[in-house]
Amino acid sequence: MSDQAAGLRAYANQRRDKVALVTIGHPTPQAVTATCERLASLSGLAWETLPLAVGEVTTAQRSSPHWGIWVAAGAEGLQRAYRELKQWSQRERLPRLLVIRDPASGGDMPLGNLVDTARRFLAVELVVDPAEWLAQTRPSSERRS
């Protein structure tokens, strides 16, 4: 199975067109690499990140359905992510956001409160599982039945 995934990643990296993942926050290079590789293995497409600058959203960023938010480890990381979500949700109608985490944290950080709070108070949907997020953000013509 890993040979198939490696083949998909190699194919995706050879393609000139890449799918943009618009990112809120400042993920570490390791988190960006891990997230883009995971998305490539799931979708067969090459991914690149388009970081958002406060107050500036380009047409390419706005038109992309693929957005994510960096959530650093610890309580401070959760608080920072919530503040950024609040700030962005007041300016933009945010699509479903993939939660981008540091691969070193092992994925054991509890995110339930952040996910619930974002949904209830900001009307923003956060998705922790990349496969679930991809299934929800693909155009209906690309979804498998």
FIKOLZA-1660 file (N, C-alpha, C; in steps of 0.1 Angstrom, whole numbers, plus 5000, padded with zeros to 4 digits):
% residues 145
   i   px   py   pz ch aa at
   1 5008 4988 5000  A  M  N
   1 5000 5000 5000  A  M CA
   1 5009 5013 5000  A  M  C
   2 5020 5012 5007  A  S  N
   2 5029 5024 5007  A  S CA
   2 5035 5027 4994  A  S  C
   3 5037 5016 4986  A  D  N
   3 5042 5018 4972  A  D CA
   3 5032 5026 4964  A  D  C
   4 5019 5023 4965  A  Q  N
   4 5009 5030 4958  A  Q CA
   4 5009 5045 4962  A  Q  C
   5 5009 5047 4975  A  A  N
   5 5009 5061 4980  A  A CA
   5 5022 5068 4975  A  A  C
   6 5033 5062 4975  A  A  N
   6 5045 5068 4971  A  A CA
   6 5044 5072 4956  A  A  C
   7 5038 5063 4948  A  G  N
   7 5036 5065 4934  A  G CA
   7 5026 5077 4932  A  G  C
   8 5016 5078 4940  A  L  N
   8 5007 5089 4939  A  L CA
   8 5014 5102 4942  A  L  C
   9 5022 5102 4953  A  R  N
   9 5029 5114 4957  A  R CA
   9 5039 5119 4946  A  R  C
  10 5046 5109 4940  A  A  N
  10 5055 5113 4929  A  A CA
  10 5048 5118 4917  A  A  C
  11 5037 5112 4914  A  Y  N
  11 5029 5117 4902  A  Y CA
  11 5023 5131 4905  A  Y  C
  12 5019 5133 4917  A  A  N
  12 5013 5146 4921  A  A CA
  12 5024 5157 4921  A  A  C
  13 5036 5153 4925  A  N  N
  13 5047 5163 4925  A  N CA
  13 5052 5167 4911  A  N  C
  14 5050 5158 4902  A  Q  N
  14 5054 5161 4888  A  Q CA
  14 5044 5170 4881  A  Q  C
  15 5032 5170 4885  A  R  N
  15 5022 5178 4879  A  R CA
  15 5025 5193 4881  A  R  C
  16 5022 5201 4871  A  R  N
  16 5025 5216 4873  A  R CA
  16 5013 5223 4880  A  R  C
  17 5001 5218 4879  A  D  N
  17 4990 5224 4886  A  D CA
  17 4989 5219 4900  A  D  C
  18 4988 5228 4909  A  K  N
  18 4987 5224 4923  A  K CA
  18 4974 5229 4929  A  K  C
  19 4968 5222 4938  A  V  N
  19 4956 5226 4945  A  V CA
  19 4961 5235 4957  A  V  C
  20 4955 5246 4958  A  A  N
  20 4958 5256 4969  A  A CA
  20 4951 5253 4982  A  A  C
  21 4958 5253 4993  A  L  N
  21 4953 5252 5006  A  L CA
  21 4955 5265 5013  A  L  C
  22 4945 5273 5014  A  V  N
  22 4946 5286 5020  A  V CA
  22 4947 5284 5035  A  V  C
  23 4958 5290 5041  A  T  N
  23 4960 5288 5055  A  T CA
  23 4959 5300 5064  A  T  C
  24 4951 5299 5075  A  I  N
  24 4950 5309 5085  A  I CA
  24 4960 5306 5096  A  I  C
  25 4968 5315 5100  A  G  N
  25 4978 5313 5110  A  G CA
  25 4991 5310 5103  A  G  C
  26 5001 5306 5111  A  H  N
  26 5015 5304 5106  A  H CA
  26 5019 5290 5110  A  H  C
  27 5015 5280 5102  A  P  N
  27 5020 5266 5105  A  P CA
  27 5035 5265 5103  A  P  C
  28 5040 5255 5110  A  T  N
  28 5054 5252 5109  A  T CA
  28 5057 5246 5096  A  T  C
  29 5069 5247 5091  A  P  N
  29 5072 5240 5078  A  P CA
  29 5069 5225 5079  A  P  C
  30 5072 5219 5090  A  Q  N
  30 5069 5205 5092  A  Q CA
  30 5054 5202 5091  A  Q  C
  31 5046 5210 5096  A  A  N
  31 5031 5208 5096  A  A CA
  31 5026 5210 5081  A  A  C
  32 5032 5220 5074  A  V  N
  32 5028 5222 5060  A  V CA
  32 5031 5210 5052  A  V  C
  33 5044 5205 5053  A  T  N
  33 5048 5194 5046  A  T CA
  33 5040 5181 5049  A  T  C
  34 5037 5179 5062  A  A  N
  34 5030 5167 5066  A  A CA
  34 5015 5168 5060  A  A  C
  35 5009 5180 5061  A  T  N
  35 4995 5182 5057  A  T CA
  35 4995 5180 5042  A  T  C
  36 5003 5187 5034  A  C  N
  36 5003 5186 5020  A  C CA
  36 5006 5171 5015  A  C  C
  37 5015 5164 5022  A  E  N
  37 5017 5150 5018  A  E CA
  37 5005 5141 5021  A  E  C
  38 4999 5144 5032  A  R  N
  38 4987 5136 5036  A  R CA
  38 4975 5139 5026  A  R  C
  39 4973 5151 5022  A  L  N
  39 4963 5155 5012  A  L CA
  39 4966 5149 4999  A  L  C
  40 4979 5149 4995  A  A  N
  40 4983 5143 4982  A  A CA
  40 4981 5128 4982  A  A  C
  41 4984 5121 4993  A  S  N
  41 4982 5107 4993  A  S CA
  41 4967 5103 4993  A  S  C
  42 4958 5112 4998  A  L  N
  42 4944 5109 4998  A  L CA
  42 4937 5113 4985  A  L  C
  43 4943 5124 4978  A  S  N
  43 4936 5129 4966  A  S CA
  43 4943 5126 4953  A  S  C
  44 4956 5123 4954  A  G  N
  44 4964 5121 4941  A  G CA
  44 4967 5134 4935  A  G  C
  45 4966 5145 4942  A  L  N
  45 4969 5158 4936  A  L CA
  45 4980 5165 4944  A  L  C
  46 4988 5173 4938  A  A  N
  46 4998 5181 4945  A  A CA
  46 4991 5193 4952  A  A  C
  47 4996 5196 4964  A  W  N
  47 4990 5207 4972  A  W CA
  47 5001 5217 4976  A  W  C
  48 4997 5229 4976  A  E  N
  48 5006 5240 4981  A  E CA
  48 4998 5249 4990  A  E  C
  49 5005 5256 4999  A  T  N
  49 4998 5265 5008  A  T CA
  49 4998 5279 5003  A  T  C
  50 4987 5286 5006  A  L  N
  50 4986 5300 5003  A  L CA
  50 4983 5307 5016  A  L  C
  51 4993 5312 5024  A  P  N
  51 4991 5318 5036  A  P CA
  51 4983 5331 5035  A  P  C
  52 4974 5334 5044  A  L  N
  52 4967 5346 5044  A  L CA
  52 4974 5357 5052  A  L  C
  53 4974 5369 5047  A  A  N
  53 4979 5380 5054  A  A CA
  53 4967 5388 5060  A  A  C
  54 4969 5393 5072  A  V  N
  54 4958 5399 5078  A  V CA
  54 4952 5411 5069  A  V  C
  55 4940 5410 5066  A  G  N
  55 4933 5421 5059  A  G CA
  55 4935 5420 5044  A  G  C
  56 4942 5410 5039  A  E  N
  56 4944 5409 5025  A  E CA
  56 4940 5394 5020  A  E  C
  57 4930 5394 5012  A  V  N
  57 4926 5381 5006  A  V CA
  57 4926 5382 4991  A  V  C
  58 4934 5374 4985  A  T  N
  58 4934 5375 4970  A  T CA
  58 4922 5368 4964  A  T  C
  59 4920 5370 4951  A  T  N
  59 4909 5364 4944  A  T CA
  59 4911 5349 4944  A  T  C
  60 4924 5344 4942  A  A  N
  60 4927 5330 4942  A  A CA
  60 4923 5324 4956  A  A  C
  61 4927 5331 4966  A  Q  N
  61 4924 5325 4980  A  Q CA
  61 4909 5325 4982  A  Q  C
  62 4902 5336 4979  A  R  N
  62 4888 5337 4981  A  R CA
  62 4880 5326 4973  A  R  C
  63 4885 5323 4961  A  S  N
  63 4877 5313 4953  A  S CA
  63 4880 5299 4957  A  S  C
  64 4890 5296 4965  A  S  N
  64 4894 5283 4968  A  S CA
  64 4885 5277 4979  A  S  C
  65 4879 5265 4978  A  P  N
  65 4871 5259 4988  A  P CA
  65 4880 5252 4999  A  P  C
  66 4893 5252 4996  A  H  N
  66 4902 5245 5005  A  H CA
  66 4910 5254 5014  A  H  C
  67 4904 5255 5026  A  W  N
  67 4910 5264 5036  A  W CA
  67 4914 5255 5049  A  W  C
  68 4924 5260 5056  A  G  N
  68 4928 5253 5068  A  G CA
  68 4932 5263 5078  A  G  C
  69 4933 5259 5091  A  I  N
  69 4937 5268 5102  A  I CA
  69 4948 5260 5110  A  I  C
  70 4958 5267 5113  A  W  N
  70 4969 5262 5121  A  W CA
  70 4965 5263 5135  A  W  C
  71 4966 5251 5142  A  V  N
  71 4964 5251 5157  A  V CA
  71 4976 5246 5163  A  V  C
  72 4984 5255 5170  A  A  N
  72 4996 5251 5177  A  A CA
  72 4992 5243 5189  A  A  C
  73 5002 5236 5194  A  A  N
  73 5000 5227 5206  A  A CA
  73 4997 5236 5218  A  A  C
  74 4990 5230 5228  A  G  N
  74 4988 5237 5241  A  G CA
  74 4976 5246 5241  A  G  C
  75 4973 5251 5253  A  A  N
  75 4961 5260 5255  A  A CA
  75 4963 5273 5247  A  A  C
  76 4976 5278 5247  A  E  N
  76 4978 5290 5240  A  E CA
  76 4976 5289 5225  A  E  C
  77 4979 5278 5220  A  G  N
  77 4977 5275 5205  A  G CA
  77 4962 5275 5202  A  G  C
  78 4954 5269 5211  A  L  N
  78 4940 5268 5209  A  L CA
  78 4934 5282 5210  A  L  C
  79 4938 5290 5220  A  Q  N
  79 4933 5304 5221  A  Q CA
  79 4937 5312 5209  A  Q  C
  80 4949 5311 5204  A  R  N
  80 4953 5319 5193  A  R CA
  80 4945 5315 5180  A  R  C
  81 4942 5302 5179  A  A  N
  81 4934 5297 5167  A  A CA
  81 4920 5303 5168  A  A  C
  82 4914 5303 5180  A  Y  N
  82 4901 5309 5182  A  Y CA
  82 4901 5324 5179  A  Y  C
  83 4911 5331 5184  A  R  N
  83 4911 5345 5181  A  R CA
  83 4912 5348 5166  A  R  C
  84 4920 5340 5159  A  E  N
  84 4922 5342 5144  A  E CA
  84 4909 5338 5137  A  E  C
  85 4902 5328 5142  A  L  N
  85 4890 5324 5136  A  L CA
  85 4879 5335 5137  A  L  C
  86 4879 5341 5149  A  K  N
  86 4869 5351 5152  A  K CA
  86 4872 5363 5143  A  K  C
  87 4885 5367 5142  A  Q  N
  87 4889 5379 5134  A  Q CA
  87 4885 5376 5119  A  Q  C
  88 4889 5365 5114  A  W  N
  88 4886 5362 5100  A  W CA
  88 4871 5360 5097  A  W  C
  89 4864 5354 5106  A  S  N
  89 4849 5352 5104  A  S CA
  89 4842 5365 5104  A  S  C
  90 4847 5376 5110  A  Q  N
  90 4841 5389 5110  A  Q CA
  90 4843 5396 5096  A  Q  C
  91 4853 5391 5089  A  R  N
  91 4856 5398 5076  A  R CA
  91 4852 5389 5064  A  R  C
  92 4853 5376 5065  A  E  N
  92 4850 5367 5054  A  E CA
  92 4840 5356 5058  A  E  C
  93 4833 5351 5048  A  R  N
  93 4825 5340 5050  A  R CA
  93 4835 5328 5048  A  R  C
  94 4838 5321 5058  A  L  N
  94 4848 5310 5058  A  L CA
  94 4842 5297 5054  A  L  C
  95 4848 5290 5045  A  P  N
  95 4844 5276 5042  A  P CA
  95 4848 5267 5053  A  P  C
  96 4845 5254 5051  A  R  N
  96 4850 5244 5061  A  R CA
  96 4865 5245 5062  A  R  C
  97 4870 5245 5074  A  L  N
  97 4884 5246 5075  A  L CA
  97 4890 5233 5080  A  L  C
  98 4901 5229 5074  A  L  N
  98 4909 5217 5079  A  L CA
  98 4918 5222 5090  A  L  C
  99 4918 5215 5101  A  V  N
  99 4926 5218 5113  A  V CA
  99 4940 5212 5109  A  V  C
 100 4950 5221 5109  A  I  N
 100 4964 5218 5106  A  I CA
 100 4971 5218 5119  A  I  C
 101 4977 5206 5123  A  R  N
 101 4984 5205 5136  A  R CA
 101 4999 5201 5133  A  R  C
 102 5007 5204 5143  A  D  N
 102 5021 5200 5143  A  D CA
 102 5022 5185 5144  A  D  C
 103 5029 5179 5134  A  P  N
 103 5030 5164 5134  A  P CA
 103 5037 5159 5147  A  P  C
 104 5045 5168 5153  A  A  N
 104 5053 5164 5165  A  A CA
 104 5043 5162 5177  A  A  C
 105 5032 5169 5177  A  S  N
 105 5022 5168 5188  A  S CA
 105 5015 5154 5189  A  S  C
 106 5017 5146 5178  A  G  N
 106 5011 5133 5178  A  G CA
 106 4996 5132 5177  A  G  C
 107 4990 5143 5174  A  G  N
 107 4975 5143 5172  A  G CA
 107 4967 5141 5184  A  G  C
 108 4974 5142 5196  A  D  N
 108 4966 5139 5208  A  D CA
 108 4960 5151 5215  A  D  C
 109 4961 5163 5209  A  M  N
 109 4956 5175 5215  A  M CA
 109 4941 5175 5213  A  M  C
 110 4933 5177 5225  A  P  N
 110 4919 5177 5224  A  P CA
 110 4914 5190 5216  A  P  C
 111 4906 5187 5206  A  L  N
 111 4902 5198 5198  A  L CA
 111 4886 5200 5198  A  L  C
 112 4880 5192 5206  A  G  N
 112 4865 5192 5206  A  G CA
 112 4859 5205 5210  A  G  C
 113 4865 5212 5220  A  N  N
 113 4860 5225 5225  A  N CA
 113 4862 5235 5214  A  N  C
 114 4873 5235 5207  A  L  N
 114 4875 5245 5197  A  L CA
 114 4866 5243 5185  A  L  C
 115 4864 5230 5181  A  V  N
 115 4854 5227 5170  A  V CA
 115 4840 5231 5174  A  V  C
 116 4836 5228 5186  A  D  N
 116 4822 5232 5190  A  D CA
 116 4820 5247 5192  A  D  C
 117 4830 5253 5197  A  T  N
 117 4829 5268 5199  A  T CA
 117 4829 5275 5186  A  T  C
 118 4837 5271 5177  A  A  N
 118 4838 5277 5163  A  A CA
 118 4824 5276 5156  A  A  C
 119 4818 5264 5158  A  R  N
 119 4805 5261 5151  A  R CA
 119 4794 5269 5158  A  R  C
 120 4794 5269 5171  A  R  N
 120 4783 5276 5178  A  R CA
 120 4783 5291 5178  A  R  C
 121 4795 5296 5180  A  F  N
 121 4796 5311 5181  A  F CA
 121 4801 5318 5169  A  F  C
 122 4808 5312 5160  A  L  N
 122 4813 5318 5148  A  L CA
 122 4807 5313 5135  A  L  C
 123 4799 5303 5136  A  A  N
 123 4793 5296 5124  A  A CA
 123 4804 5292 5114  A  A  C
 124 4815 5286 5120  A  V  N
 124 4826 5281 5112  A  V CA
 124 4827 5267 5115  A  V  C
 125 4828 5259 5105  A  E  N
 125 4830 5244 5106  A  E CA
 125 4845 5240 5105  A  E  C
 126 4850 5234 5116  A  L  N
 126 4863 5229 5116  A  L CA
 126 4863 5214 5114  A  L  C
 127 4872 5208 5106  A  V  N
 127 4872 5194 5104  A  V CA
 127 4886 5189 5107  A  V  C
 128 4887 5179 5116  A  V  N
 128 4900 5175 5120  A  V CA
 128 4906 5164 5111  A  V  C
 129 4898 5156 5105  A  D  N
 129 4902 5144 5097  A  D CA
 129 4903 5149 5082  A  D  C
 130 4916 5148 5077  A  P  N
 130 4918 5153 5063  A  P CA
 130 4909 5145 5053  A  P  C
 131 4907 5132 5055  A  A  N
 131 4899 5125 5045  A  A CA
 131 4884 5130 5045  A  A  C
 132 4879 5132 5057  A  E  N
 132 4866 5137 5058  A  E CA
 132 4865 5151 5052  A  E  C
 133 4875 5160 5055  A  W  N
 133 4875 5173 5049  A  W CA
 133 4875 5173 5034  A  W  C
 134 4884 5164 5028  A  L  N
 134 4885 5164 5014  A  L CA
 134 4871 5159 5008  A  L  C
 135 4865 5149 5014  A  A  N
 135 4852 5145 5009  A  A CA
 135 4842 5156 5009  A  A  C
 136 4843 5165 5018  A  Q  N
 136 4833 5176 5020  A  Q CA
 136 4836 5188 5011  A  Q  C
 137 4848 5189 5007  A  T  N
 137 4852 5201 4999  A  T CA
 137 4853 5199 4985  A  T  C
 138 4854 5186 4980  A  R  N
 138 4854 5183 4966  A  R CA
 138 4841 5187 4959  A  R  C
 139 4842 5192 4947  A  P  N
 139 4830 5195 4940  A  P CA
 139 4822 5182 4938  A  P  C
 140 4809 5182 4938  A  S  N
 140 4801 5170 4937  A  S CA
 140 4805 5161 4925  A  S  C
 141 4809 5167 4914  A  S  N
 141 4813 5160 4902  A  S CA
 141 4825 5151 4905  A  S  C
 142 4834 5154 4915  A  E  N
 142 4846 5147 4918  A  E CA
 142 4843 5136 4929  A  E  C
 143 4832 5137 4936  A  R  N
 143 4830 5128 4947  A  R CA
 143 4827 5114 4942  A  R  C
 144 4832 5104 4949  A  R  N
 144 4829 5090 4946  A  R CA
 144 4815 5087 4952  A  R  C
 145 4808 5078 4945  A  S  N
 145 4795 5074 4951  A  S CA
 145 4796 5062 4960  A  S  C
% end
